[in-house]
Amino acid sequence: MRRIIAVLIIMFLNTLLYSVDLENEKKEIEKMLMAPCCWVATIDVHPSEISDQMKKEIAEFLKQGKTKDEILKYYVDKYGERILAVPQSPWQKYSV
C-alpha cells in the first residue's frame, strides 16, 4: 500500500512540475512576440483579442510538444520578422 501511495505522489509531483515548466515556457514566449494589432507591446502585457488568442495558441502548441523555436517560427512565417520583440540577427537560424 505504501508503494502505491509513493508512486501516486511521485506521479502527481511530476505532473505538477511539468505544468510549471510549460507555464514558464509559455510566459517566456509571450514576452518574445509583439501584438500584431498595433505592434506597440508584447502579447504578455497587451490587452487585445489577438494577444489573448495567441496566448491560447501558444499554450496549445506547448501541450502538443512543440518547441519554443517551432512556435516562434510559426509566428514569423505568419506575420514576418516584425512579430519578434527582439529581431533575429541575420546569421541566427532556428534549430527546427
SETORTOR-980147 format. One line per field, with one value per residue: residue number from 1; x, y, z of N, C-alpha, C, CB in turn; residue in one letter. Coordinates in pm, 1 decimal, decimal comma. Glycine has a CB too. Example, Ala and Ser with C-alpha at 12.3 -4.5 7.8 and 13.67 -1.06 7.14 Angstrom:
residues 2
resi: (1|2)
n_u: (1319,0|1285,0)
n_v: (-569,0|-225,0)
n_w: (780,0|708,0)
ca_u: (1230,0|1367,0)
ca_v: (-450,0|-106,0)
ca_w: (780,0|714,0)
c_u: (1320,0|1290,0)
c_v: (-330,0|3,0)
c_w: (780,0|787,0)
cb_u: (1130,8|1408,4)
cb_v: (-447,3|-59,8)
cb_w: (904,6|572,5)
resn: (a|s)
END
This chain:
residues 96
resi: (1|2|3|4|5|6|7|8|9|10|11|12|13|14|15|16|17|18|19|20|21|22|23|24|25|26|27|28|29|30|31|32|33|34|35|36|37|38|39|40|41|42|43|44|45|46|47|48|49|50|51|52|53|54|55|56|57|58|59|60|61|62|63|64|65|66|67|68|69|70|71|72|73|74|75|76|77|78|79|80|81|82|83|84|85|86|87|88|89|90|91|92|93|94|95|96)
n_u: (80,8|193,0|379,3|218,3|98,2|329,0|411,8|193,0|214,3|462,1|397,4|205,1|361,2|544,6|372,0|280,6|522,1|583,7|369,9|427,4|669,6|579,2|413,1|598,4|756,4|563,5|508,7|758,9|775,9|557,9|657,7|830,2|700,6|542,5|235,3|29,4|-169,2|-118,7|149,3|290,0|339,1|436,7|275,9|233,6|162,3|-16,3|-346,0|-550,7|-771,8|-638,3|-394,1|-476,6|-575,5|-342,3|-196,6|-349,2|-310,9|-33,3|-17,5|-154,3|11,5|240,8|140,3|108,6|363,7|538,5|837,1|997,3|1134,9|1002,3|747,2|797,5|890,1|656,8|498,3|662,2|661,3|393,9|348,8|581,4|919,4|879,4|712,0|864,6|983,3|1246,9|1440,7|1577,4|1923,3|2096,8|2254,5|2153,4|1978,2|1682,0|1652,4|1495,5)
n_v: (-119,3|125,0|161,1|205,8|447,7|605,7|595,5|720,6|976,2|1057,4|1056,1|1259,7|1480,8|1494,2|1558,5|1805,3|1955,6|1945,8|2093,4|2345,2|2397,7|2414,8|2639,9|2838,9|2836,7|2917,5|3181,2|3295,3|3282,0|3444,8|3693,3|3737,6|3796,3|4034,7|4218,8|4184,3|4361,5|4629,5|4660,8|4769,1|4664,2|4370,9|4047,1|3947,5|4154,3|4310,1|4423,2|4278,8|4118,5|3962,1|3916,9|3765,2|3543,0|3448,1|3375,2|3157,4|2987,3|2943,1|2806,0|2574,7|2478,1|2416,8|2213,1|2023,7|1954,3|2110,2|2299,3|2597,3|2730,9|2625,2|2730,2|3008,6|3026,1|2958,5|3188,8|3387,6|3302,5|3349,6|3626,8|3763,9|3888,2|4105,6|4039,5|3951,8|4052,4|4107,7|4130,7|3871,4|3820,5|3840,9|3608,7|3422,4|3122,1|2923,9|2634,1|2439,3)
n_w: (0,0|76,6|-123,2|-345,8|-276,4|-265,3|-533,0|-655,8|-542,5|-648,2|-921,1|-924,6|-842,4|-1055,0|-1266,1|-1177,0|-1174,3|-1448,2|-1551,5|-1442,3|-1570,9|-1838,7|-1817,9|-1748,6|-1980,7|-2164,8|-2076,2|-2122,8|-2404,0|-2471,8|-2400,3|-2603,3|-2834,4|-3040,6|-3025,7|-3296,8|-3371,5|-3332,1|-3290,9|-3070,8|-2818,5|-2631,9|-2638,4|-2385,7|-2218,6|-2357,5|-2396,6|-2583,9|-2821,6|-3013,8|-2888,6|-2669,2|-2807,3|-2930,2|-2702,7|-2614,3|-2833,0|-2813,9|-2568,4|-2642,4|-2850,3|-2700,0|-2536,4|-2730,6|-2768,8|-2913,8|-2973,3|-2838,2|-3046,0|-3271,8|-3233,5|-3240,1|-3503,2|-3642,0|-3593,8|-3708,0|-3973,4|-4025,7|-3968,9|-4029,4|-3963,3|-3801,7|-3593,8|-3385,4|-3072,8|-3018,1|-3283,7|-3490,5|-3549,8|-3866,1|-3906,1|-3734,8|-3700,7|-3691,4|-3491,9|-3590,9)
ca_u: (0,0|281,7|440,5|117,7|87,2|453,2|407,4|93,2|271,9|565,1|328,8|143,5|466,6|595,7|271,4|283,3|644,8|569,7|277,9|500,7|764,5|503,9|366,9|716,2|791,0|457,8|532,6|880,9|741,8|469,1|740,7|912,2|616,0|469,3|93,6|22,8|-276,8|-67,0|295,0|348,1|368,2|439,1|144,0|218,1|104,7|-108,7|-485,3|-626,3|-822,9|-535,9|-296,0|-539,2|-581,3|-205,5|-162,5|-416,2|-241,5|97,2|-43,1|-189,8|133,2|327,3|77,7|132,9|505,1|620,0|943,3|992,3|1176,7|895,2|637,9|842,0|893,9|517,4|453,6|742,9|607,1|260,1|348,4|710,5|1014,5|830,1|641,1|960,8|1015,5|1389,3|1464,3|1689,6|2033,6|2095,8|2320,7|2082,9|1881,9|1604,0|1704,3|1389,7)
ca_v: (0,0|241,4|177,8|265,3|588,4|671,6|608,8|823,9|1105,9|1088,3|1090,4|1390,0|1582,3|1506,1|1631,2|1943,3|2019,0|1959,8|2205,6|2467,4|2418,5|2462,9|2776,7|2926,0|2844,0|2998,1|3321,0|3338,7|3301,7|3561,3|3813,4|3747,1|3824,1|4161,0|4212,1|4227,5|4456,9|4766,5|4649,0|4857,5|4592,3|4224,9|3990,7|3917,8|4270,4|4383,2|4383,0|4272,8|3986,2|3884,7|3873,4|3654,8|3427,8|3396,6|3308,1|3026,9|2905,7|2905,4|2701,6|2452,5|2430,2|2355,8|2085,7|1932,4|1917,9|2197,5|2370,9|2743,6|2769,2|2591,1|2826,2|3137,7|3013,6|2964,2|3328,1|3460,9|3266,4|3408,1|3773,9|3822,0|3911,8|4214,7|3982,2|3927,4|4170,5|4128,1|4066,9|3778,7|3870,9|3772,3|3477,8|3329,5|3032,7|2841,8|2497,9|2349,0)
ca_w: (0,0|81,7|-256,6|-433,6|-236,7|-306,5|-679,1|-687,0|-505,9|-748,7|-1046,0|-904,7|-841,9|-1191,8|-1343,1|-1128,8|-1223,4|-1593,2|-1573,4|-1409,4|-1681,1|-1955,6|-1790,4|-1758,8|-2122,9|-2227,5|-2041,0|-2192,7|-2545,1|-2480,0|-2390,0|-2723,5|-2951,1|-3044,1|-3060,9|-3436,7|-3399,3|-3333,5|-3285,7|-2969,4|-2694,3|-2643,7|-2608,3|-2242,4|-2149,7|-2444,3|-2375,5|-2709,3|-2858,0|-3084,4|-2788,4|-2595,6|-2897,4|-2945,4|-2576,4|-2617,4|-2932,9|-2758,6|-2468,5|-2715,5|-2917,0|-2598,7|-2498,4|-2841,7|-2767,5|-2999,1|-2903,2|-2847,6|-3181,1|-3365,6|-3214,0|-3294,3|-3649,2|-3686,6|-3594,7|-3806,5|-4104,4|-4038,9|-3960,7|-4065,6|-3854,1|-3717,3|-3480,1|-3277,8|-2991,9|-3044,6|-3414,0|-3504,6|-3631,0|-3995,4|-3904,8|-3646,9|-3766,0|-3599,6|-3482,4|-3633,6)
c_u: (85,9|346,6|342,7|103,9|211,5|454,6|308,6|145,4|376,7|500,2|265,5|248,0|526,4|500,1|271,3|405,4|638,8|478,8|346,6|599,5|694,2|458,6|482,8|758,2|690,2|481,4|655,7|851,8|653,8|547,3|824,1|833,1|539,2|322,5|76,9|-90,1|-223,9|86,3|359,7|385,0|371,9|306,5|125,4|152,2|-1,1|-251,9|-566,1|-671,9|-715,6|-428,6|-350,5|-543,4|-442,0|-160,0|-224,0|-347,8|-107,8|80,6|-73,9|-68,1|225,3|271,4|99,9|279,4|592,4|721,8|923,7|1029,9|1069,3|780,1|676,2|844,9|752,5|471,4|534,7|692,7|472,2|263,4|477,4|794,9|967,1|759,7|734,1|993,0|1161,9|1419,2|1586,1|1798,9|2040,4|2157,5|2253,4|1983,4|1804,4|1661,8|1602,6|1432,1)
c_v: (126,9|267,9|245,0|413,8|665,7|694,2|718,5|963,3|1148,8|1128,6|1229,2|1501,2|1602,2|1585,3|1779,2|2018,0|2040,6|2077,8|2339,2|2498,9|2472,4|2607,0|2876,2|2943,9|2932,0|3146,7|3376,1|3369,0|3425,7|3692,0|3836,6|3788,3|3955,4|4135,4|4266,6|4323,9|4599,3|4772,9|4738,4|4787,0|4442,0|4168,0|3957,7|4033,0|4343,8|4332,8|4383,5|4129,7|3901,5|3836,3|3755,6|3527,5|3364,8|3323,5|3168,4|2933,5|2855,6|2793,4|2568,8|2393,4|2359,9|2221,3|1980,1|1890,5|2002,7|2273,2|2521,9|2788,2|2738,2|2691,3|2963,4|3135,2|3020,9|3109,9|3413,9|3429,8|3333,6|3560,7|3840,7|3848,4|4018,5|4163,9|3961,0|4056,6|4207,6|4055,3|3974,7|3846,3|3787,6|3633,2|3378,2|3249,0|2959,5|2700,5|2394,0|2275,4)
c_w: (0,0|-53,5|-352,5|-402,5|-281,9|-457,3|-719,6|-654,0|-607,9|-880,4|-1037,0|-910,6|-980,8|-1279,3|-1304,7|-1181,0|-1373,6|-1626,2|-1547,0|-1520,6|-1804,9|-1936,3|-1800,6|-1904,1|-2197,0|-2200,8|-2111,7|-2339,8|-2562,0|-2473,3|-2516,0|-2847,2|-2935,7|-3078,2|-3202,9|-3470,1|-3409,5|-3322,6|-3179,5|-2839,0|-2721,1|-2594,7|-2460,6|-2167,3|-2232,4|-2426,7|-2505,5|-2735,4|-2924,2|-2987,3|-2708,3|-2679,9|-2913,8|-2818,9|-2571,0|-2716,2|-2879,2|-2656,0|-2537,6|-2786,9|-2817,4|-2552,6|-2605,0|-2850,5|-2857,9|-2914,0|-2918,8|-2988,9|-3285,0|-3355,8|-3269,3|-3446,5|-3708,0|-3698,5|-3691,3|-3946,9|-4129,5|-4050,0|-4008,1|-3941,1|-3756,2|-3591,2|-3360,3|-3204,1|-3007,5|-3175,3|-3411,4|-3586,1|-3758,6|-3992,6|-3810,7|-3727,6|-3659,4|-3602,2|-3527,3|-3759,1)
cb_u: (-92,3|389,5|485,2|-18,7|68,8|575,5|368,1|-37,0|334,2|659,0|221,2|69,3|576,2|619,2|131,6|281,7|767,0|514,0|154,0|574,1|836,8|382,1|302,2|833,1|795,4|318,2|548,6|990,8|670,0|365,6|832,3|979,4|517,6|532,8|5,3|9,9|-384,0|-129,3|352,8|252,3|262,7|557,7|122,0|354,3|214,7|-65,7|-551,0|-541,0|-943,0|-472,0|-259,3|-681,4|-637,9|-107,8|-210,5|-564,6|-219,6|166,6|-160,3|-301,5|207,8|343,7|-72,4|89,8|519,6|530,3|1082,3|1087,2|1306,1|843,6|601,8|980,9|962,1|425,5|462,4|893,8|592,6|174,2|322,1|690,4|1148,7|735,0|576,6|1089,5|982,8|1480,7|1482,7|1644,7|2169,4|2167,9|2465,8|2011,8|1952,4|1451,7|1747,5|1258,9)
cb_v: (-0,8|221,2|40,7|193,5|600,7|588,0|473,9|797,6|1099,7|967,1|985,4|1393,9|1543,8|1367,7|1569,8|1946,2|1934,2|1829,8|2191,8|2453,4|2287,5|2373,0|2784,7|2868,6|2702,2|2955,9|3335,5|3230,6|3176,7|3557,0|3803,0|3615,7|3709,2|4258,0|4292,6|4109,2|4449,1|4845,4|4682,2|4968,2|4625,4|4164,3|3866,1|3886,9|4367,0|4370,0|4475,4|4324,9|3999,5|3969,0|3989,9|3693,5|3470,1|3511,9|3391,8|3043,2|2986,1|3027,9|2742,3|2481,7|2547,4|2450,1|2104,5|1996,8|1776,2|2297,2|2328,2|2808,8|2697,9|2448,4|2837,3|3173,8|2880,8|2886,4|3386,4|3424,5|3114,3|3367,6|3815,2|3952,2|3952,0|4302,6|3849,9|3864,9|4145,5|4075,1|4173,2|3645,2|3865,8|3855,0|3494,1|3404,2|2932,2|2841,9|2468,7|2425,3)
cb_w: (119,5|188,1|-314,0|-418,2|-82,8|-264,1|-745,1|-610,0|-365,2|-770,5|-1079,0|-770,9|-743,5|-1252,4|-1321,0|-976,3|-1187,7|-1655,5|-1483,5|-1273,4|-1715,2|-1982,0|-1650,1|-1677,0|-2185,6|-2174,9|-1890,2|-2181,8|-2601,4|-2367,6|-2269,1|-2748,9|-2973,4|-3146,6|-2958,3|-3522,9|-3291,0|-3219,6|-3420,7|-2939,3|-2585,4|-2563,5|-2690,3|-2179,8|-2112,8|-2591,4|-2273,9|-2827,9|-2950,9|-3196,6|-2693,6|-2552,0|-3035,3|-2977,8|-2455,7|-2654,1|-3062,0|-2693,8|-2375,5|-2817,4|-2984,6|-2478,4|-2474,2|-2972,0|-2806,3|-3077,6|-2956,6|-2743,2|-3218,0|-3338,7|-3064,2|-3239,9|-3690,3|-3588,7|-3454,9|-3793,3|-4115,6|-3920,3|-3819,7|-4144,9|-3910,6|-3796,8|-3520,2|-3333,6|-2843,6|-2925,0|-3522,1|-3571,8|-3552,6|-4095,8|-3865,4|-3532,6|-3861,4|-3638,0|-3340,7|-3657,7)
resn: (m|r|r|i|i|a|v|l|i|i|m|f|l|n|t|l|l|y|s|v|d|l|e|n|e|k|k|e|i|e|k|m|l|m|a|p|c|c|w|v|a|t|i|d|v|h|p|s|e|i|s|d|q|m|k|k|e|i|a|e|f|l|k|q|g|k|t|k|d|e|i|l|k|y|y|v|d|k|y|g|e|r|i|l|a|v|p|q|s|p|w|q|k|y|s|v)
END
